[in-house]
Amino acid sequence: MTEELKDRSAPSGDTVAAAPPVISVMLIVSDADAAVAWYKTALGATELWNLGGVAGLEISGAPFFLHQVDPQNATETSPGQAGVTSTRIEVFVDDPDTFIERAVTAGAVAGAAIEDHRVPWGTHRQGGFTDPFGHNWSVGDRSPLGSFPR
């Protein structure tokens, strides 16, 4: 999906290749500092940047954001405050068993046990946990994000 766009910052109006769209996940948390520390310890996340209350992290190159609850914005609340979560974060790693075990050891609540699933893109292992901030994670070894059959 590459198209030519006029570079409005260039004096001559030169065209440049358009960047592909990027979808990101921003997890709303009650305490951004505690969440940054937990995700780094429990999931091996790397901190990309931190603005105090908003931080960019990545897990093995997969970026995501954390944002501390803003009492002035009732539409963005943490699962703990809302009493429910409507989003599941899915991560695909070589060793889902160890990834989940590390999270649970650091304080996550174990979710679905790791099981083999037969799906259109092949057999894969998947289980899950809920992090201390109320977010549900599914952890698998093969991503469905690609065309199939493979």
Helices and strands as residue ranges (DSSP letters): E 4-6, E 15-17, E 26-29, H 32-43, E 46-50, E 54-59, E 62-68, H 79-82, E 88-92, H 96-105, E 109-110, E 115-119, E 122-130, E 136-140
